[in-house]
Amino acid sequence: MPVRKKPLAYNSLWQFRNDSWSSLEEAGTQLVLAGNQSRPTDPSAETVSGLLEGLAPIERFWAFPGGQRFQEIRRLFAAGTYDRFAAMVSGINRALVTESYRDGESLEPHGEDGTYQHAVPATEQAPSARPYFEVLVVEDLSEAQERSLQDELRRWRRPDDQFVYDIVVVPSFEDAVMAVRINYRLQACVVRRHIAHRSRHDAAALAPYVGGFRFYDLMDQPPDERAQILARALARVRPELDLYLMTEISVEDLAGRLSHHFRRVFHAQEGTLELHLSLLGGVAERYHAPFFSALRSFSRRPTGVFHALPISHGKSIIKSHWIRDMVDFYGLEIFLAETSATCGGLDSLLEPTGPLRDAQQLAAKTFGSQQTFFVTNGTSTANKIVVQALVHPGDIVLVDRSPRKATRVRRGASWARARCGPGAPCRGGSRVLAGCAPEAQRPRGY
């Protein structure tokens, strides 16, 4: 009987996936060794079979190694070509561990043994510092159509692109929702009109990881309405995703009926170049960090410092005969970015009008709040601000008896003219500290 790992024994599906691939490499090696030494291969084969069964429901949600490559692994194992199977698994696991697949180069068969390596030899590959993300494409495609779409998008890559991405293709509404819940590398989604409703795979093992989302029957809905329902569902799960719609009907007729969740609508005849540029542009817009960019620009400007603080844009350390090793330890940038000077160059925390204001607006959009403010005085000041924002004059505030926490909350509550009382924590049946009922916590005299 196959030995399978239990996903519920892990805190996350990513840990289960990483451990499964490492165990699969070890089991494949043992399988080849047993065959070479004329020992029984059944125990190792059962272990491999169980690991493959555990990985089967989830591998289609990642671009690497991808569903097609995973099916190739299963075919090699079923055919008994254990040498090629072990070599392919070893190359994939090594790429997952080192994250070398993030450079965007696909693994291709290399040599007569079927070993899978990068198309470009490792000695010729320049290390890639470009961020990597994945794009979800929702359409019911054949293997040939999926491979054609991948090749077409890869042809548009340029060395000066800011990012590298690869695509994950799923055929159905259910698969799309599960993919965005499971794969955190997905940063965009392209919805096409030809999508199925139910998944062709048994997703019972993934139920604890995808929450209690209810999948309604959408087959009686027109394609455009199905796309909008899917967009709303994805926006609830991952509101930061860039959503795109690709259709075969007139974009002008469709645009007026679409919800605001779609960033852009493409006609199928436009080709994939505009889609490629839009994917990169959408992620670049969210990748932009206004205050960090301004700080980096500030650190590279020649600045004359005329104040008494000791760092002085790094000059006091760079020229020192005694503490110059601090530059080697911390790096030069941390001193060049020293912003305690009063000579200007960046924004003001008290009344931001430039990059700091832009950064706060982006943070508010990220958190879904009306406004977000940055503080530089640590959690003590931040806690006082929160207390004053939430508490009204005359409110009763229960304060933990911990002296450190009580001091922060009491001071903020007193400034808000609220009344504080000690709140003793209760222990539940498991002896774990927990909250108590309000009537058990009411301070004396109130």
Secondary structure, DSSP 8 states (H G I E B T S, - for coil): ------GGGSSSHHHHHHHHHHHHHHHHHHHHHHHHTT---HHHHHHHHHHHHHHTTTGGGSSSS-HHHHHHHHHHHHHT-HHHHHHHHHHHHHHHHHTGGGG---EEEETTTTEEEESS-GGG-----S-EEEEEEES---HHHHHHHHHHHHHT--TT-S-EEEEEEE-BHHHHHHHHHH-TTEEEEEEES--BSS-SS--GGGHHHHTT------TTS-HHHHHHHHHHHHHHH-TT-EEEEEESS-HHHHHTTS-TTEEEEEEGGG-SHHHHHHHHHHHHHHH--HHHHHHHHHHTS-----S--S-GGGHHHHT-SSSTHHHHHH-SHHHHT----SS-SS--SSS--SHHHHHHHHHHHHHT-S-----SSHHHHHHHHHHHHH--TT-EEEEES-HHHHHHHHHHHHHTT-EEEEE--EE-TT--EE---HHHH--TT-
